[in-house]
Amino acid sequence: MSATPPSAPPASAWAPLRLAVFRSLWLAVLASNVGTWMQTVGAQWLLVEQPNAPTLVALVQTASMLPVLLLALPAGALADTLDRRRLLIGVQCFLAAVGVLLTALTAADRMPPALLLTLTFALGVGQALTLPAWQAVIPELVPREQLVSASALGSISVNLARSVGPAVAGVLVAQAGVAVVFAVNTASFAIFAGALLRWRPDRPDGPAMPERFTAALRAGGRYVRHSPVVRRILLRAALFVVPGSALWALLPLVASQRLGLGPGGYGVLLAALGVGAVAASQLLLVAGLVYGGTLLVLALVPVPALVTAALVPAGVAWMTVLSTVNAAMQLFLPGWVRARGLSVYQMVFAGGQALGALAWGALGELAGLVAALAVAGAAMAVAALTVPLWPLRDTRGVDRDPAVYWPEPHLMLDAHPRTGPVLVTVSYTVPPERQDAFVEAMRAVGRSRRRTGAMRWGLFRAGERAHGFVEVYQVPSWEEHLRQHGGRLTGADRAAEERARALTEGDVHVAHLLPADEP
């Protein structure tokens, strides 16, 4: 089974850019991405002449990505519970402040490696807060049928920046110094903040009934744990990113030590990666093999022209995998948990890059660049060969729109929203000839209950009633159960319940059990 995008492509891949709001924000994000890649080049080039350069250069990527690993899920919870526009504006102001400090200290020649990595980490914190909020905003800017194109354009923005930013940074580092590169990055944050200030969403600011932060964290974790589709997407991302991080972590050393290039030449190598990424196709298996082959070229071929040529298809492969898995996540996640789900994806992606970069940098220092790149290339090829074994799930036709179809609960008691835990029982009668099929159909219902709020779920036979079954599940609070009634369920959840209900006969009885020790 080949891995394809989870939805048929729209008539035009550039259709979202016809929407003025999306176009304005996309261009602002492009400017920010250009600045980020310029920042990376400048930071890495400050360290290539330092003692222990392989480890220090790799730590730039680790410092950038580790905050996403640590903060992704809290950032996603914030993006799902706060007004995303205001959150993004505040974060860009923080990033601009860090950029001003970084620029000033570098210009004054007061930037030792430890401080550079610390401020790079601070920029990574801002990026960790930005990523899930921005990706969750995209479905609010474009119609669903254009979401795959919008996701691909987001990846194109990153990779177009990757082709432009490093080349410009290389020239600026050579002609004007690293401080100018950091200043341009600082300006890019201001550009993004300005575009956000001009955007006025049609909907009211913030969710109608925001979740509490800790409850939102737990709900996001439950959704990911009990969603096989999401777990498979995360697996495919991790199997590509961990070995793939070797290229980004060690390329500055390949440029300076093996190819004898300066900052301008390093920028050209990164530009070759970006050019390939803008023209990517959608084949995960081929992408992994191509990327692994490029790592082997970097290990074995000390010729700048051949290395530059090999980096173009590597950019194609990188873009292929990122756009495919990102679009799969965007399309599958329902709106109420989209930022949290995307934050877990970012956590896997950034964690794979951060920890992978540290590991490849350490291996490069111990065994040399050639050995590290050769091992990474072999690991990438092995990971690519697992695509037929663990392909992306085809979610085309799966209804992810909200479905409010449960009847309003009518209690004789006044339940406070935070009363809990709440035990819900649903009683069914199932003819003997349908019972095996019913038990199998209820497995999907159980996953739906867990994804949308249940801490525990089980299906039992009623010992005192012929052909009786009782579904029992526990939610942490009455408020969480009301969210199940009010918008957490999707059309796919409804279809799963209808398949199970079609195998029953008679009425279905629902009971809500509240703690006896609460007034």
C-alpha positions in Angstrom: 0.0 0.0 0.0 1.5 3.3 -1.0 1.3 6.2 1.4 -0.8 8.9 -0.1 -2.3 12.1 1.3 -5.5 11.4 3.2 -7.6 13.4 0.9 -7.8 14.1 -2.9 -5.9 17.2 -3.9 -8.0 20.3 -4.7 -8.2 21.7 -8.2 -5.3 24.1 -7.6 -2.5 23.6 -5.1 -2.2 27.4 -4.8 -5.9 28.0 -4.2 -5.5 29.0 -0.5 -3.3 32.0 -1.6 -6.3 33.5 -3.3 -7.8 34.1 0.1 -6.5 37.5 1.3 -6.2 36.7 5.0 -4.4 33.4 4.4 -2.1 35.0 1.9 -1.2 37.8 4.3 -0.4 35.5 7.2 1.3 33.0 4.9 3.7 35.7 3.7 4.3 36.9 7.2 5.1 33.3 8.3 7.4 32.9 5.3 9.3 36.0 6.5 9.6 34.6 10.0 10.8 31.2 8.6 13.4 33.0 6.5 14.6 34.8 9.7 14.7 31.6 11.6 16.9 29.8 9.1 19.2 32.8 8.9 19.4 32.7 12.7 20.4 28.9 12.6 23.1 29.5 10.1 24.5 32.5 12.1 24.4 30.6 15.4 26.1 27.5 13.9 28.8 29.5 12.1 29.7 31.2 15.3 30.6 27.8 16.7 32.4 26.0 13.9 35.9 27.2 15.1 35.2 26.4 18.8 36.8 23.4 20.6 34.4 20.4 20.5 32.8 21.9 17.4 30.8 18.8 16.3 29.0 18.7 19.7 28.5 22.5 19.9 27.2 22.8 16.4 24.8 20.0 16.9 23.6 21.5 20.2 22.3 24.6 18.2 19.7 22.3 16.7 19.1 20.6 20.1 18.6 24.0 21.8 16.2 25.1 19.1 14.1 21.9 19.1 14.3 20.7 22.8 11.7 23.4 24.0 9.2 21.9 21.5 9.8 18.5 23.0 9.3 19.8 26.6 6.5 22.3 26.0 4.6 21.1 23.0 1.6 19.6 24.9 1.2 22.5 27.3 1.5 24.8 24.3 -1.2 22.9 22.5 -3.5 23.1 25.5 -3.0 26.8 25.7 -3.8 27.1 22.0 -7.0 25.1 22.5 -8.1 27.0 25.6 -7.0 30.6 24.9 -7.6 33.0 22.0 -5.0 31.8 19.5 -4.5 35.2 17.8 -3.7 37.0 21.0 -1.5 34.1 22.1 0.5 34.3 18.8 0.9 38.1 19.1 2.2 37.9 22.7 4.7 35.2 21.7 6.0 37.2 18.8 6.7 40.1 21.1 8.6 37.9 23.4 10.7 36.5 20.5 11.4 40.0 19.3 12.7 40.9 22.7 15.0 37.9 22.8 16.2 38.7 19.3 17.1 42.3 20.3 19.2 41.0 23.2 20.9 38.4 21.0 21.7 41.0 18.4 23.1 43.5 20.8 25.3 41.1 22.6 26.7 39.6 19.4 27.4 43.0 18.0 29.3 43.8 21.2 31.3 40.5 20.9 29.8 39.3 24.2 28.4 36.0 23.0 30.1 32.9 24.5 28.8 29.5 23.4 26.9 28.9 26.6 25.0 32.2 26.3 24.4 31.6 22.6 22.8 28.2 23.3 20.8 29.7 26.2 19.3 32.4 24.0 18.7 29.9 21.2 16.8 27.8 23.7 14.7 30.9 24.6 13.9 31.4 20.9 12.9 27.7 20.8 10.5 28.3 23.7 8.8 30.9 21.6 8.7 28.7 18.6 7.2 25.9 20.8 4.3 28.2 21.7 3.9 29.4 18.2 3.7 26.1 16.2 0.6 24.4 17.5 -1.4 27.7 17.7 -0.5 28.7 14.1 -1.2 25.2 12.7 -4.5 25.1 14.5 -5.4 28.5 13.0 -5.0 27.3 9.4 -8.3 25.4 9.3 -10.0 28.6 10.4 -8.6 30.4 7.3 -9.4 28.0 4.5 -12.2 25.7 3.6 -11.7 22.0 4.4 -11.3 21.0 0.7 -8.3 23.3 0.6 -6.7 22.1 3.8 -4.3 19.7 2.1 -3.1 22.5 -0.1 -2.8 24.9 2.8 -0.7 22.3 4.8 1.5 21.8 1.7 1.9 25.6 1.4 2.9 25.7 5.0 5.7 23.1 4.3 6.6 25.1 1.2 7.0 28.2 3.3 9.4 26.4 5.6 11.4 25.0 2.7 11.4 28.1 0.6 12.7 29.9 3.6 15.3 27.1 3.9 16.5 27.8 0.3 16.5 31.6 0.7 17.4 32.2 4.3 20.7 30.2 4.5 21.9 31.7 1.2 21.2 35.2 2.3 22.6 34.5 5.8 25.8 33.1 4.2 26.3 36.4 2.3 25.5 38.5 5.3 27.8 36.6 7.6 30.6 36.9 5.1 30.0 40.6 4.4 28.5 42.2 7.5 28.8 39.6 10.4 26.5 37.4 12.4 24.9 40.3 14.3 23.2 41.5 11.2 21.7 38.1 10.6 20.3 38.1 14.1 18.8 41.6 13.5 17.0 40.4 10.4 15.5 37.5 12.4 14.3 39.9 15.0 12.6 42.0 12.4 10.8 38.9 11.1 9.0 38.4 14.4 7.7 42.0 14.2 6.4 41.4 10.7 4.4 38.3 11.8 3.0 40.2 14.8 1.9 43.0 12.5 0.1 40.7 10.2 -1.7 39.1 13.2 -2.7 42.5 14.5 -4.3 43.3 11.1 -6.2 40.0 11.1 -9.7 40.2 12.5 -11.3 36.7 12.9 -15.0 36.5 12.0 -15.7 34.4 15.1 -15.7 35.7 18.7 -12.3 35.7 20.4 -11.6 32.4 22.2 -13.6 29.3 22.6 -17.2 29.6 23.8 -16.6 27.3 26.8 -12.8 27.2 27.4 -11.4 24.1 29.2 -9.4 24.4 32.3 -5.7 24.0 31.5 -4.9 20.8 33.5 -8.1 19.1 32.2 -7.2 20.1 28.7 -3.8 18.6 29.0 -5.3 15.3 30.2 -7.9 15.3 27.5 -5.3 15.8 24.8 -3.2 13.0 26.1 -6.2 10.6 26.2 -7.1 11.5 22.7 -3.6 10.7 21.3 -3.3 7.5 23.3 -6.6 6.1 22.1 -6.3 7.1 18.4 -4.6 4.4 16.3 -4.5 6.7 13.3 -2.7 9.5 15.2 -0.2 7.0 16.7 0.7 5.6 13.3 1.3 9.1 11.9 3.6 9.8 14.9 5.5 6.6 14.3 6.1 7.4 10.6 7.3 10.9 11.6 9.7 9.5 14.2 11.2 6.8 11.9 12.1 9.5 9.4 13.2 12.4 11.6 15.6 10.6 14.0 18.0 9.5 11.3 17.2 12.5 9.1 18.4 14.9 11.8 22.0 13.8 11.1 22.0 15.9 7.9 20.9 19.1 9.6 23.2 18.6 12.6 26.4 17.7 10.7 26.0 19.7 7.5 27.9 22.7 8.8 30.9 20.5 9.6 30.7 18.7 6.2 30.8 22.2 4.6 33.7 23.5 6.7 35.9 20.4 7.4 35.3 18.0 4.5 34.5 20.4 1.6 36.5 23.4 2.8 33.6 25.9 2.3 33.0 29.2 4.0 29.7 30.6 5.3 28.6 31.4 1.7 29.2 27.8 0.6 27.3 26.4 3.6 24.4 28.7 2.6 24.5 27.2 -0.9 24.3 23.7 0.5 21.2 24.6 2.6 19.7 26.4 -0.4 20.1 23.2 -2.5 18.0 21.3 0.2 15.4 24.0 0.1 15.1 24.1 -3.7 14.5 20.4 -3.8 11.9 20.6 -1.0 9.7 23.1 -2.9 9.3 20.6 -5.7 8.5 17.5 -3.6 6.3 14.4 -4.6 4.3 12.2 -2.2 6.0 8.8 -1.9 7.2 8.0 1.7 9.2 4.9 0.8 11.1 6.5 -2.1 11.6 9.6 0.0 13.2 7.7 2.8 15.5 5.8 0.5 16.5 9.0 -1.4 17.3 10.8 1.9 19.3 7.8 3.2 21.3 7.8 -0.1 22.1 11.5 0.3 23.5 10.8 3.8 25.8 8.2 2.3 26.9 10.7 -0.4 27.8 13.2 2.3 29.8 10.5 4.1 31.7 9.2 1.0 32.0 12.0 -1.5 34.3 15.0 -0.7 33.3 17.0 -3.9 31.3 20.2 -3.3 29.4 20.0 -6.7 28.3 16.4 -6.2 27.3 17.0 -2.6 25.2 20.1 -3.7 23.5 18.1 -6.4 22.7 15.2 -4.0 21.1 17.7 -1.5 18.4 18.7 -4.0 16.6 15.3 -3.9 17.2 15.2 -0.2 15.2 18.4 0.1 12.5 16.7 -2.1 12.4 13.7 0.3 12.3 15.9 3.4 9.4 17.9 2.1 7.6 14.7 1.0 7.5 13.2 4.4 6.7 16.4 6.3 3.9 17.5 4.0 2.4 14.0 4.0 2.3 13.4 7.7 1.4 17.0 8.6 -1.6 17.0 6.2 -2.7 13.7 7.6 -2.7 15.1 11.1 -4.5 18.3 10.0 -7.2 16.4 8.3 -7.8 13.8 10.9 -7.8 15.8 14.1 -11.2 17.3 15.1 -11.3 21.0 15.9 -11.6 20.7 19.7 -8.3 18.9 20.1 -6.5 20.0 16.9 -3.8 22.2 18.6 -3.1 19.5 21.2 -2.8 16.8 18.6 -0.5 18.9 16.4 1.6 19.7 19.4 2.2 16.1 20.1 3.3 15.7 16.4 5.6 18.7 16.9 6.9 17.1 20.1 7.8 13.9 18.2 9.3 15.9 15.3 11.3 18.3 17.4 12.3 15.6 19.9 13.5 13.4 17.1 15.6 16.3 15.8 16.9 17.5 19.1 17.8 14.1 20.6 18.9 12.8 17.2 21.1 15.8 16.6 22.8 15.4 20.0 23.4 11.7 19.3 24.7 12.2 15.8 27.0 15.0 17.0 28.4 12.8 19.8 28.9 10.0 17.3 30.6 12.4 14.9 33.0 13.5 17.6 33.8 9.9 18.7 33.9 8.1 15.4 34.2 10.9 12.8 31.8 12.5 10.4 32.1 9.7 7.8 31.0 7.1 10.3 28.2 9.1 11.7 26.7 10.0 8.3 27.1 6.4 7.1 25.3 5.0 10.1 22.5 7.6 9.7 22.1 6.7 6.0 21.8 3.0 6.8 19.3 3.7 9.6 17.2 5.9 7.2 17.1 3.2 4.6 15.9 0.6 7.1 13.2 3.0 8.4 12.0 3.6 4.9 11.6 -0.1 4.3 9.1 -0.3 7.1 6.5 1.8 5.2 4.8 -1.3 3.7 4.7 -2.8 7.2 3.4 0.3 9.0 1.8 2.6 6.3 -0.2 5.7 7.0 -3.8 4.9 7.5 -6.1 6.0 4.6 -8.6 8.4 6.3 -10.3 9.6 3.1 -14.0 9.6 3.6 -13.8 9.6 7.4 -16.2 12.3 8.8 -14.3 14.6 11.2 -16.9 17.3 11.4 -18.5 17.8 14.9 -21.7 15.8 15.4 -24.0 16.7 18.3 -26.4 13.8 18.4 -26.6 12.6 22.0 -29.9 13.7 23.7 -29.5 16.3 26.5 -29.2 14.6 29.9 -32.0 15.3 32.3 -31.0 14.8 36.0 -33.1 14.9 39.1 -30.0 16.3 40.9 -28.2 19.6 40.3 -24.7 18.5 39.2 -21.9 21.1 39.5 -19.6 21.1 36.4 -16.7 19.9 38.5 -18.6 17.1 40.2 -16.8 13.8 39.5 -15.9 11.3 38.7 -19.1 10.4 36.8 -20.0 6.9 35.9 -22.1 6.4 32.8 -23.9 3.1 32.1 -25.6 2.3 28.8 -27.8 -0.9 28.7 -28.5 -2.8 25.5 -30.4 -5.9 24.5 -28.7 -8.0 21.7 -30.1 -11.1 20.1 -27.8 -14.2 20.4 -27.0 -14.4 16.7 -25.7 -10.8 16.7 -23.7 -10.8 20.0 -20.3 -11.5 18.5 -20.7 -8.8 15.9 -22.0 -6.4 18.6 -18.9 -7.0 20.8 -16.6 -6.3 17.9 -18.5 -3.2 16.9 -18.4 -1.8 20.4 -14.6 -1.8 20.3 -14.7 1.2 18.0 -17.3 2.8 20.4 -14.9 2.2 23.3 -12.1 4.0 21.5 -14.4 6.9 20.8 -15.4 7.2 24.4 -11.7 7.2 25.5 -10.7 9.7 22.9 -13.4 12.1 23.9 -13.1 12.0 27.7 -13.5 8.6 29.3 -10.7 7.5 31.7 -12.0 3.9 31.8 -14.3 1.9 29.6 -15.7 -1.6 29.6 -18.5 -3.7 28.1 -20.1 -6.3 30.3 -22.9 -8.9 30.2 -25.9 -8.4 32.5 -26.0 -11.5 34.6 -29.7 -11.1 35.6 -31.1 -10.2 32.2 -31.2 -12.5 29.1 -29.2 -11.1 26.2 -28.3 -8.0 28.2 -25.1 -6.0 27.8 -24.0 -3.0 29.8 -21.5 -0.4 28.6 -19.8 1.3 31.5 -17.4 4.3 31.3 -16.0 6.8 33.7 -15.3 10.5 32.9 -13.4 12.8 35.3 -16.2 15.3 35.8 -19.7 16.2 34.8 -18.2 19.1 32.8 -16.1 16.6 30.7 -19.2 14.5 30.0 -21.2 17.6 28.9 -18.4 18.3 26.4 -19.0 14.8 24.9 -22.6 15.9 24.5 -21.7 19.3 23.1 -19.2 18.9 20.3 -16.3 16.5 21.0 -17.9 13.7 19.0 -17.5 13.6 15.2 -19.4 12.1 12.3 -17.1 9.1 12.4 -17.9 8.6 16.1 -21.6 8.7 15.3 -21.2 6.2 12.5 -19.4 3.8 14.9 -22.3 4.1 17.4 -24.9 3.5 14.7 -23.2 0.4 13.5 -23.3 -1.0 17.1 -26.9 0.2 17.8 -28.1 -1.5 14.5 -27.2 -4.9 16.1 -29.4 -4.3 19.2 -33.2 -4.5 19.7 -35.5 -2.6 22.0 -34.7 0.6 23.8 -31.3 1.7 25.1 -31.2 2.9 28.7 -28.6 5.5 29.9 -27.8 6.2 33.5 -25.5 8.8 35.0 -24.0 7.9 38.4 -22.6 10.8 40.5 -20.5 10.6 43.7 -22.6 9.9 46.7 -20.4 11.9 49.1 -21.0 15.3 47.3 -24.0 17.5 48.1 
